[in-house]
Amino acid sequence: MDSNLMLGGNFMRNRKFSILVISAILLLSACSGQPTENSPSATGSPEFTTGSSQAGSSRQTTSPSSFVTGTPDGPARNVPFPPISDQASKFSEDGAEAFTLHYFDLINYVIDTSDTEAIKKLTENDCTVCYKQIINEADKAKKDHKWQVGGKHHPKVVDSYISGKNVAIVTVEYTSDVGTVYSAPHKVHEKIALQTDARIAFDLSFDRGWTVHQIKSAS
């Protein structure tokens, strides 16, 4: 999929399914180079604690035994959907924190499935990062029959506070695993590098539930 993405003030022109490339500062996945063809798949991604385990939000709705992880042969199948927890629906600092971790669960779900229906419902239309770099890229990848293996994100909330009437800011540190994007069985479209020690802030709005208003850099 051809696109021009703003990365830290510079344009990188390539075919990109890494659905979470935000910028050099707002990095939710990063390319290790230009797309390649017939490259070996990435291996050796480290283990981290996932957002779902911290928030308790990912009670699987699909039997774990029926889930098939993505491979160079094809995309993941029967991916468990992460339901939102009761805590993540409350207007409080703890609720905003749980919601943000749930949003990361949905990002990881989109990585596996390219299904953006659920994440769209929790994303405001003016969240440029959310739509341009996550939702629209995933929709295009689904249309082009590309899939991603690896590249999952592992967030940790470092601060959350109610910043005004019906709004909150949640600051997150996260890592992401290495990954590979395929355009056909064993045909590598792009490699995704390991990401460590990234920090971003979620601006949230509340109206009978939280939604993401913006994603910004955080110092």
GUBATI-750017 format. One record per residue: residue number from 1; x, y, z of N, C-alpha, C in turn. Coordinates in nm, 2 decimals. Example, Ala and Ser with C-alpha at 12.3 -4.5 7.8 and 13.67 -1.06 7.14 Angstrom:
REM residues 2
(1; (1.32; -0.57; 0.78); (1.23; -0.45; 0.78); (1.32; -0.33; 0.78));
(2; (1.28; -0.22; 0.71); (1.37; -0.11; 0.71); (1.29; 0.00; 0.79));
***
This chain:
REM residues 219
(1; (0.09; -0.12; 0.00); (0.00; 0.00; 0.00); (0.09; 0.12; 0.00));
(2; (0.07; 0.21; -0.09); (0.16; 0.33; -0.11); (0.11; 0.44; -0.02));
(3; (0.20; 0.50; 0.05); (0.16; 0.61; 0.14); (0.28; 0.69; 0.18));
(4; (0.25; 0.82; 0.21); (0.36; 0.91; 0.26); (0.33; 0.93; 0.41));
(5; (0.42; 0.89; 0.49); (0.39; 0.90; 0.64); (0.49; 1.00; 0.70));
(6; (0.44; 1.09; 0.78); (0.53; 1.19; 0.85); (0.60; 1.12; 0.97));
(7; (0.73; 1.11; 0.96); (0.81; 1.05; 1.07); (0.90; 1.15; 1.12));
(8; (0.87; 1.21; 1.24); (0.96; 1.30; 1.30); (0.99; 1.42; 1.21));
(9; (0.89; 1.47; 1.13); (0.91; 1.58; 1.05); (0.96; 1.55; 0.91));
(10; (0.99; 1.43; 0.88); (1.04; 1.39; 0.75); (0.94; 1.29; 0.69));
(11; (0.93; 1.30; 0.56); (0.85; 1.20; 0.49); (0.92; 1.08; 0.45));
(12; (0.87; 0.97; 0.48); (0.92; 0.84; 0.43); (0.83; 0.78; 0.33));
(13; (0.87; 0.76; 0.21); (0.78; 0.70; 0.11); (0.81; 0.56; 0.09));
(14; (0.72; 0.47; 0.13); (0.73; 0.33; 0.11); (0.60; 0.27; 0.12));
(15; (0.59; 0.14; 0.09); (0.47; 0.06; 0.11); (0.46; 0.01; 0.25));
(16; (0.37; 0.05; 0.33); (0.38; 0.03; 0.47); (0.25; -0.03; 0.53));
(17; (0.25; -0.15; 0.59); (0.14; -0.20; 0.66); (0.16; -0.19; 0.81));
(18; (0.29; -0.16; 0.85); (0.31; -0.15; 1.00); (0.21; -0.05; 1.05));
(19; (0.10; -0.09; 1.10); (-0.02; -0.01; 1.12); (0.00; 0.10; 1.23));
(20; (0.11; 0.08; 1.30); (0.12; 0.17; 1.42); (0.24; 0.26; 1.41));
(21; (0.29; 0.29; 1.29); (0.40; 0.39; 1.27); (0.34; 0.52; 1.29));
(22; (0.38; 0.59; 1.40); (0.32; 0.72; 1.43); (0.42; 0.83; 1.39));
(23; (0.53; 0.83; 1.45); (0.64; 0.93; 1.42); (0.76; 0.89; 1.50));
(24; (0.87; 0.96; 1.48); (0.99; 0.92; 1.55); (0.97; 0.94; 1.70));
(25; (0.88; 1.02; 1.74); (0.85; 1.04; 1.88); (0.73; 0.95; 1.92));
(26; (0.62; 0.95; 1.84); (0.50; 0.87; 1.87); (0.51; 0.74; 1.81));
(27; (0.61; 0.66; 1.84); (0.64; 0.54; 1.77); (0.57; 0.42; 1.83));
(28; (0.48; 0.36; 1.76); (0.41; 0.24; 1.80); (0.44; 0.12; 1.72));
(29; (0.53; 0.13; 1.62); (0.60; 0.03; 1.55); (0.70; 0.10; 1.46));
(30; (0.81; 0.04; 1.43); (0.91; 0.11; 1.35); (0.97; 0.01; 1.25));
(31; (0.99; 0.06; 1.12); (1.05; -0.02; 1.02); (1.20; -0.02; 1.04));
(32; (1.26; -0.14; 1.01); (1.40; -0.15; 1.02); (1.47; -0.11; 0.88));
(33; (1.39; -0.08; 0.78); (1.44; -0.05; 0.65); (1.33; -0.04; 0.55));
(34; (1.37; -0.04; 0.42); (1.27; -0.03; 0.32); (1.21; -0.17; 0.30));
(35; (1.09; -0.18; 0.25); (1.03; -0.31; 0.23); (1.12; -0.40; 0.15));
(36; (1.12; -0.53; 0.18); (1.20; -0.63; 0.11); (1.12; -0.74; 0.06));
(37; (1.17; -0.81; -0.03); (1.10; -0.93; -0.09); (1.17; -1.05; -0.06));
(38; (1.10; -1.16; -0.01); (1.16; -1.29; 0.01); (1.27; -1.29; 0.12));
(39; (1.25; -1.20; 0.22); (1.34; -1.20; 0.33); (1.30; -1.29; 0.44));
(40; (1.39; -1.34; 0.52); (1.35; -1.43; 0.63); (1.27; -1.36; 0.73));
(41; (1.18; -1.43; 0.80); (1.10; -1.37; 0.90); (1.18; -1.33; 1.02));
(42; (1.13; -1.23; 1.10); (1.19; -1.19; 1.22); (1.17; -1.29; 1.33));
(43; (1.27; -1.31; 1.42); (1.25; -1.40; 1.53); (1.31; -1.34; 1.65));
(44; (1.29; -1.41; 1.76); (1.35; -1.38; 1.89); (1.29; -1.26; 1.96));
(45; (1.16; -1.23; 1.95); (1.10; -1.12; 2.02); (1.10; -1.15; 2.17));
(46; (1.14; -1.05; 2.25); (1.14; -1.07; 2.39); (1.00; -1.08; 2.46));
(47; (1.00; -1.12; 2.58); (0.87; -1.13; 2.65); (0.86; -1.01; 2.74));
(48; (0.73; -0.95; 2.74); (0.70; -0.84; 2.83); (0.56; -0.87; 2.89));
(49; (0.52; -0.79; 2.99); (0.39; -0.79; 3.04); (0.30; -0.71; 2.95));
(50; (0.18; -0.77; 2.91); (0.09; -0.70; 2.82); (0.00; -0.61; 2.90));
(51; (-0.06; -0.52; 2.82); (-0.16; -0.43; 2.88); (-0.28; -0.50; 2.94));
(52; (-0.32; -0.61; 2.87); (-0.44; -0.68; 2.91); (-0.41; -0.74; 3.05));
(53; (-0.30; -0.79; 3.08); (-0.27; -0.85; 3.21); (-0.27; -0.74; 3.32));
(54; (-0.22; -0.62; 3.29); (-0.22; -0.51; 3.39); (-0.36; -0.46; 3.41));
(55; (-0.44; -0.45; 3.31); (-0.58; -0.39; 3.33); (-0.68; -0.50; 3.36));
(56; (-0.65; -0.62; 3.34); (-0.75; -0.73; 3.36); (-0.86; -0.72; 3.26));
(57; (-0.84; -0.67; 3.14); (-0.95; -0.64; 3.04); (-0.96; -0.74; 2.94));
(58; (-0.87; -0.84; 2.93); (-0.88; -0.93; 2.81); (-0.93; -1.07; 2.85));
(59; (-1.05; -1.08; 2.90); (-1.11; -1.21; 2.91); (-1.15; -1.26; 2.77));
(60; (-1.08; -1.37; 2.73); (-1.09; -1.41; 2.59); (-1.23; -1.46; 2.57));
(61; (-1.29; -1.42; 2.45); (-1.42; -1.47; 2.41); (-1.41; -1.58; 2.31));
(62; (-1.29; -1.62; 2.27); (-1.27; -1.73; 2.18); (-1.18; -1.83; 2.26));
(63; (-1.21; -1.96; 2.25); (-1.13; -2.06; 2.32); (-0.99; -2.05; 2.28));
(64; (-0.90; -2.04; 2.38); (-0.75; -2.03; 2.35); (-0.71; -2.15; 2.26));
(65; (-0.77; -2.26; 2.27); (-0.73; -2.38; 2.19); (-0.76; -2.36; 2.05));
(66; (-0.86; -2.28; 2.01); (-0.90; -2.26; 1.88); (-0.82; -2.14; 1.81));
(67; (-0.75; -2.06; 1.89); (-0.67; -1.96; 1.83); (-0.54; -2.01; 1.76));
(68; (-0.52; -1.96; 1.64); (-0.41; -2.00; 1.56); (-0.33; -1.87; 1.53));
(69; (-0.20; -1.87; 1.58); (-0.12; -1.75; 1.56); (-0.08; -1.73; 1.42));
(70; (-0.06; -1.60; 1.38); (-0.01; -1.58; 1.24); (0.13; -1.63; 1.22));
(71; (0.15; -1.68; 1.10); (0.28; -1.73; 1.05); (0.31; -1.68; 0.91));
(72; (0.43; -1.71; 0.86); (0.46; -1.68; 0.72); (0.37; -1.74; 0.62));
(73; (0.29; -1.84; 0.67); (0.20; -1.91; 0.58); (0.07; -1.84; 0.56));
(74; (0.03; -1.76; 0.67); (-0.10; -1.69; 0.67); (-0.13; -1.62; 0.80));
(75; (-0.23; -1.54; 0.80); (-0.26; -1.46; 0.91); (-0.32; -1.54; 1.03));
(76; (-0.33; -1.48; 1.15); (-0.39; -1.54; 1.26); (-0.53; -1.57; 1.24));
(77; (-0.58; -1.68; 1.30); (-0.72; -1.71; 1.29); (-0.79; -1.73; 1.43));
(78; (-0.92; -1.71; 1.44); (-0.99; -1.72; 1.56); (-0.93; -1.64; 1.68));
(79; (-0.89; -1.52; 1.65); (-0.82; -1.43; 1.74); (-0.92; -1.39; 1.85));
(80; (-0.89; -1.41; 1.98); (-0.97; -1.38; 2.09); (-0.99; -1.22; 2.09));
(81; (-1.12; -1.18; 2.11); (-1.15; -1.04; 2.12); (-1.14; -0.99; 2.26));
(82; (-1.07; -0.88; 2.29); (-1.05; -0.83; 2.43); (-1.17; -0.74; 2.47));
(83; (-1.26; -0.79; 2.55); (-1.37; -0.71; 2.59); (-1.33; -0.61; 2.69));
(84; (-1.40; -0.50; 2.70); (-1.36; -0.39; 2.79); (-1.41; -0.43; 2.94));
(85; (-1.32; -0.40; 3.03); (-1.36; -0.43; 3.17); (-1.45; -0.32; 3.23));
(86; (-1.52; -0.36; 3.34); (-1.61; -0.26; 3.41); (-1.53; -0.14; 3.45));
(87; (-1.41; -0.16; 3.50); (-1.33; -0.05; 3.55); (-1.30; 0.05; 3.44));
(88; (-1.27; 0.00; 3.32); (-1.24; 0.09; 3.21); (-1.35; 0.17; 3.16));
(89; (-1.47; 0.15; 3.21); (-1.59; 0.23; 3.17); (-1.63; 0.34; 3.27));
(90; (-1.54; 0.35; 3.38); (-1.57; 0.44; 3.49); (-1.50; 0.58; 3.47));
(91; (-1.57; 0.68; 3.51); (-1.50; 0.82; 3.50); (-1.42; 0.83; 3.63));
(92; (-1.29; 0.80; 3.62); (-1.20; 0.81; 3.73); (-1.06; 0.80; 3.67));
(93; (-0.96; 0.83; 3.75); (-0.82; 0.81; 3.70); (-0.79; 0.66; 3.68));
(94; (-0.84; 0.58; 3.77); (-0.82; 0.43; 3.75); (-0.90; 0.39; 3.62));
(95; (-1.01; 0.44; 3.60); (-1.09; 0.41; 3.48); (-1.02; 0.45; 3.35));
(96; (-0.97; 0.57; 3.35); (-0.89; 0.62; 3.24); (-0.77; 0.53; 3.21));
(97; (-0.70; 0.49; 3.31); (-0.59; 0.40; 3.30); (-0.63; 0.27; 3.24));
(98; (-0.73; 0.21; 3.30); (-0.78; 0.08; 3.25); (-0.82; 0.09; 3.10));
(99; (-0.89; 0.20; 3.07); (-0.94; 0.22; 2.93); (-0.82; 0.23; 2.83));
(100; (-0.71; 0.30; 2.87); (-0.60; 0.31; 2.78); (-0.53; 0.18; 2.76));
(101; (-0.52; 0.10; 2.86); (-0.46; -0.04; 2.84); (-0.55; -0.12; 2.75));
(102; (-0.68; -0.10; 2.77); (-0.78; -0.18; 2.68); (-0.76; -0.13; 2.54));
(103; (-0.73; 0.00; 2.52); (-0.71; 0.05; 2.38); (-0.59; -0.02; 2.32));
(104; (-0.48; -0.04; 2.40); (-0.37; -0.11; 2.35); (-0.40; -0.26; 2.32));
(105; (-0.49; -0.32; 2.40); (-0.54; -0.45; 2.36); (-0.60; -0.45; 2.23));
(106; (-0.68; -0.35; 2.20); (-0.75; -0.34; 2.07); (-0.65; -0.32; 1.96));
(107; (-0.54; -0.24; 1.98); (-0.44; -0.22; 1.88); (-0.37; -0.36; 1.85));
(108; (-0.34; -0.44; 1.95); (-0.28; -0.57; 1.93); (-0.38; -0.66; 1.85));
(109; (-0.51; -0.64; 1.88); (-0.61; -0.72; 1.81); (-0.61; -0.68; 1.66));
(110; (-0.60; -0.55; 1.64); (-0.60; -0.50; 1.50); (-0.48; -0.56; 1.43));
(111; (-0.36; -0.56; 1.50); (-0.24; -0.62; 1.44); (-0.27; -0.76; 1.38));
(112; (-0.34; -0.84; 1.47); (-0.36; -0.98; 1.43); (-0.47; -0.99; 1.32));
(113; (-0.57; -0.90; 1.32); (-0.69; -0.93; 1.24); (-0.71; -0.82; 1.13));
(114; (-0.66; -0.70; 1.14); (-0.69; -0.59; 1.06); (-0.84; -0.55; 1.07));
(115; (-0.91; -0.60; 1.17); (-1.05; -0.57; 1.20); (-1.05; -0.44; 1.29));
(116; (-1.10; -0.33; 1.23); (-1.10; -0.20; 1.30); (-1.24; -0.16; 1.36));
(117; (-1.34; -0.25; 1.34); (-1.47; -0.21; 1.38); (-1.48; -0.16; 1.53));
(118; (-1.42; -0.24; 1.62); (-1.43; -0.21; 1.76); (-1.35; -0.09; 1.80));
(119; (-1.23; -0.07; 1.75); (-1.14; 0.04; 1.78); (-1.20; 0.17; 1.73));
(120; (-1.27; 0.17; 1.62); (-1.33; 0.29; 1.57); (-1.43; 0.34; 1.66));
(121; (-1.51; 0.26; 1.73); (-1.61; 0.30; 1.82); (-1.55; 0.37; 1.94));
(122; (-1.43; 0.35; 1.97); (-1.36; 0.42; 2.09); (-1.27; 0.53; 2.05));
(123; (-1.27; 0.57; 1.92); (-1.18; 0.67; 1.87); (-1.26; 0.79; 1.81));
(124; (-1.22; 0.91; 1.85); (-1.29; 1.02; 1.80); (-1.23; 1.06; 1.66));
(125; (-1.32; 1.12; 1.58); (-1.28; 1.14; 1.44); (-1.16; 1.24; 1.42));
(126; (-1.14; 1.32; 1.52); (-1.03; 1.42; 1.51); (-0.90; 1.36; 1.56));
(127; (-0.89; 1.24; 1.60); (-0.76; 1.18; 1.64); (-0.68; 1.14; 1.51));
(128; (-0.60; 1.23; 1.47); (-0.53; 1.21; 1.34); (-0.44; 1.09; 1.35));
(129; (-0.36; 1.07; 1.46); (-0.28; 0.96; 1.47); (-0.36; 0.83; 1.46));
(130; (-0.47; 0.82; 1.53); (-0.55; 0.70; 1.54); (-0.59; 0.66; 1.40));
(131; (-0.64; 0.75; 1.33); (-0.70; 0.72; 1.20); (-0.59; 0.70; 1.09));
(132; (-0.50; 0.80; 1.08); (-0.41; 0.79; 0.97); (-0.31; 0.68; 0.99));
(133; (-0.26; 0.65; 1.11); (-0.16; 0.55; 1.13); (-0.20; 0.42; 1.18));
(134; (-0.32; 0.41; 1.23); (-0.37; 0.28; 1.28); (-0.49; 0.23; 1.20));
(135; (-0.60; 0.30; 1.20); (-0.72; 0.25; 1.14); (-0.72; 0.24; 0.99));
(136; (-0.68; 0.35; 0.93); (-0.68; 0.36; 0.78); (-0.58; 0.26; 0.73));
(137; (-0.46; 0.25; 0.79); (-0.36; 0.15; 0.75); (-0.41; 0.01; 0.76));
(138; (-0.48; -0.02; 0.87); (-0.53; -0.16; 0.88); (-0.63; -0.19; 0.78));
(139; (-0.72; -0.09; 0.76); (-0.83; -0.11; 0.66); (-0.77; -0.14; 0.52));
(140; (-0.66; -0.07; 0.49); (-0.60; -0.08; 0.36); (-0.52; -0.22; 0.35));
(141; (-0.46; -0.26; 0.46); (-0.39; -0.39; 0.46); (-0.49; -0.50; 0.44));
(142; (-0.61; -0.49; 0.51); (-0.71; -0.59; 0.49); (-0.75; -0.60; 0.34));
(143; (-0.77; -0.49; 0.28); (-0.81; -0.49; 0.14); (-0.70; -0.55; 0.05));
(144; (-0.58; -0.53; 0.09); (-0.46; -0.58; 0.01); (-0.42; -0.72; 0.05));
(145; (-0.49; -0.78; 0.14); (-0.46; -0.92; 0.19); (-0.32; -0.93; 0.24));
(146; (-0.27; -0.83; 0.32); (-0.15; -0.84; 0.39); (-0.17; -0.87; 0.53));
(147; (-0.07; -0.93; 0.60); (-0.09; -0.96; 0.74); (0.04; -0.94; 0.81));
(148; (0.03; -0.92; 0.94); (0.15; -0.89; 1.02); (0.17; -1.01; 1.13));
(149; (0.29; -1.05; 1.14); (0.33; -1.15; 1.24); (0.42; -1.08; 1.34));
(150; (0.39; -1.08; 1.47); (0.47; -1.02; 1.57); (0.43; -0.87; 1.58));
(151; (0.52; -0.79; 1.64); (0.51; -0.65; 1.65); (0.41; -0.60; 1.75));
(152; (0.37; -0.69; 1.85); (0.28; -0.66; 1.95); (0.33; -0.55; 2.05));
(153; (0.24; -0.48; 2.11); (0.28; -0.37; 2.20); (0.25; -0.41; 2.35));
(154; (0.33; -0.36; 2.44); (0.33; -0.39; 2.58); (0.34; -0.26; 2.66));
(155; (0.22; -0.21; 2.70); (0.22; -0.08; 2.77); (0.23; -0.09; 2.92));
(156; (0.27; 0.02; 2.98); (0.27; 0.04; 3.12); (0.23; 0.18; 3.15));
(157; (0.12; 0.20; 3.22); (0.08; 0.34; 3.26); (0.17; 0.40; 3.37));
(158; (0.22; 0.52; 3.34); (0.31; 0.58; 3.44); (0.24; 0.70; 3.51));
(159; (0.13; 0.75; 3.45); (0.06; 0.86; 3.51); (-0.08; 0.87; 3.45));
(160; (-0.17; 0.90; 3.53); (-0.31; 0.93; 3.48); (-0.38; 1.03; 3.57));
(161; (-0.45; 1.13; 3.52); (-0.52; 1.22; 3.60); (-0.63; 1.29; 3.52));
(162; (-0.73; 1.33; 3.60); (-0.85; 1.40; 3.54); (-0.80; 1.54; 3.52));
(163; (-0.80; 1.58; 3.39); (-0.74; 1.71; 3.36); (-0.84; 1.82; 3.34));
(164; (-0.97; 1.79; 3.35); (-1.08; 1.89; 3.33); (-1.21; 1.82; 3.33));
(165; (-1.31; 1.89; 3.29); (-1.45; 1.83; 3.29); (-1.46; 1.73; 3.18));
(166; (-1.48; 1.61; 3.22); (-1.50; 1.49; 3.13); (-1.38; 1.47; 3.04));
(167; (-1.26; 1.50; 3.09); (-1.14; 1.47; 3.01); (-1.03; 1.42; 3.11));
(168; (-0.94; 1.34; 3.05); (-0.83; 1.29; 3.13); (-0.70; 1.27; 3.04));
(169; (-0.59; 1.27; 3.10); (-0.46; 1.24; 3.03); (-0.39; 1.12; 3.09));
(170; (-0.36; 1.03; 3.01); (-0.29; 0.91; 3.06); (-0.16; 0.90; 2.98));
(171; (-0.05; 0.89; 3.06); (0.09; 0.88; 3.00); (0.13; 0.73; 3.01));
(172; (0.18; 0.68; 2.90); (0.21; 0.54; 2.89); (0.36; 0.52; 2.84));
(173; (0.43; 0.43; 2.90); (0.55; 0.38; 2.84); (0.53; 0.24; 2.78));
(174; (0.59; 0.21; 2.67); (0.56; 0.08; 2.61); (0.68; 0.03; 2.53));
(175; (0.68; -0.10; 2.51); (0.77; -0.16; 2.41); (0.69; -0.23; 2.31));
(176; (0.76; -0.26; 2.20); (0.69; -0.34; 2.09); (0.79; -0.44; 2.04));
(177; (0.74; -0.56; 2.00); (0.82; -0.67; 1.96); (0.86; -0.65; 1.81));
(178; (0.97; -0.72; 1.77); (1.00; -0.73; 1.63); (0.88; -0.80; 1.56));
(179; (0.87; -0.77; 1.43); (0.76; -0.83; 1.35); (0.79; -0.83; 1.20));
(180; (0.70; -0.90; 1.13); (0.72; -0.91; 0.98); (0.58; -0.89; 0.92));
(181; (0.58; -0.82; 0.81); (0.46; -0.81; 0.73); (0.47; -0.89; 0.60));
(182; (0.37; -0.96; 0.57); (0.37; -1.05; 0.46); (0.26; -1.01; 0.36));
(183; (0.30; -1.01; 0.23); (0.20; -0.98; 0.12); (0.15; -1.11; 0.05));
(184; (0.21; -1.22; 0.08); (0.17; -1.35; 0.03); (0.25; -1.45; 0.12));
(185; (0.21; -1.58; 0.12); (0.29; -1.68; 0.20); (0.44; -1.67; 0.17));
(186; (0.51; -1.65; 0.28); (0.66; -1.64; 0.28); (0.71; -1.53; 0.20));
(187; (0.63; -1.44; 0.16); (0.68; -1.32; 0.08); (0.68; -1.20; 0.17));
(188; (0.80; -1.16; 0.22); (0.81; -1.05; 0.31); (0.79; -0.92; 0.25));
(189; (0.70; -0.84; 0.30); (0.67; -0.71; 0.25); (0.75; -0.60; 0.33));
(190; (0.77; -0.63; 0.46); (0.84; -0.53; 0.55); (0.88; -0.60; 0.68));
(191; (0.99; -0.55; 0.73); (1.03; -0.59; 0.87); (1.01; -0.48; 0.97));
(192; (0.97; -0.51; 1.09); (0.94; -0.42; 1.19); (1.04; -0.44; 1.30));
(193; (1.11; -0.33; 1.34); (1.22; -0.34; 1.44); (1.16; -0.34; 1.59));
(194; (1.24; -0.39; 1.68); (1.21; -0.38; 1.82); (1.20; -0.24; 1.86));
(195; (1.10; -0.20; 1.95); (1.09; -0.07; 2.00); (1.10; -0.08; 2.15));
(196; (1.18; 0.01; 2.21); (1.19; 0.01; 2.36); (1.18; 0.15; 2.41));
(197; (1.13; 0.16; 2.54); (1.14; 0.29; 2.61); (1.07; 0.40; 2.54));
(198; (0.96; 0.38; 2.47); (0.88; 0.49; 2.41); (0.78; 0.54; 2.51));
(199; (0.74; 0.66; 2.50); (0.65; 0.73; 2.59); (0.55; 0.82; 2.51));
(200; (0.42; 0.80; 2.53); (0.32; 0.88; 2.47); (0.21; 0.91; 2.57));
(201; (0.13; 1.01; 2.53); (0.02; 1.05; 2.62); (-0.11; 1.04; 2.54));
(202; (-0.21; 0.99; 2.61); (-0.35; 0.97; 2.55); (-0.44; 1.08; 2.61));
(203; (-0.49; 1.17; 2.53); (-0.60; 1.26; 2.57); (-0.73; 1.19; 2.55));
(204; (-0.80; 1.18; 2.66); (-0.93; 1.10; 2.66); (-1.05; 1.20; 2.69));
(205; (-1.16; 1.16; 2.63); (-1.29; 1.23; 2.66); (-1.39; 1.13; 2.72));
(206; (-1.48; 1.18; 2.80); (-1.58; 1.09; 2.86); (-1.72; 1.14; 2.84));
(207; (-1.80; 1.05; 2.78); (-1.94; 1.07; 2.76); (-2.01; 0.94; 2.76));
(208; (-2.05; 0.89; 2.88); (-2.10; 0.76; 2.90); (-2.00; 0.65; 2.87));
(209; (-1.87; 0.69; 2.86); (-1.76; 0.60; 2.84); (-1.65; 0.68; 2.78));
(210; (-1.53; 0.62; 2.79); (-1.41; 0.69; 2.74); (-1.39; 0.67; 2.59));
(211; (-1.33; 0.78; 2.52); (-1.29; 0.77; 2.39); (-1.16; 0.84; 2.37));
(212; (-1.08; 0.80; 2.27); (-0.95; 0.87; 2.25); (-0.97; 0.99; 2.17));
(213; (-0.93; 1.10; 2.22); (-0.94; 1.23; 2.15); (-0.81; 1.26; 2.07));
(214; (-0.69; 1.24; 2.13); (-0.56; 1.25; 2.06); (-0.46; 1.16; 2.12));
(215; (-0.36; 1.13; 2.05); (-0.24; 1.07; 2.10); (-0.12; 1.16; 2.07));
(216; (-0.04; 1.20; 2.18); (0.06; 1.30; 2.16); (0.19; 1.24; 2.22));
(217; (0.30; 1.31; 2.19); (0.43; 1.28; 2.25); (0.43; 1.32; 2.40));
(218; (0.51; 1.25; 2.48); (0.52; 1.28; 2.63); (0.66; 1.28; 2.67));
(219; (0.71; 1.38; 2.73); (0.85; 1.38; 2.78); (0.87; 1.31; 2.91));
***
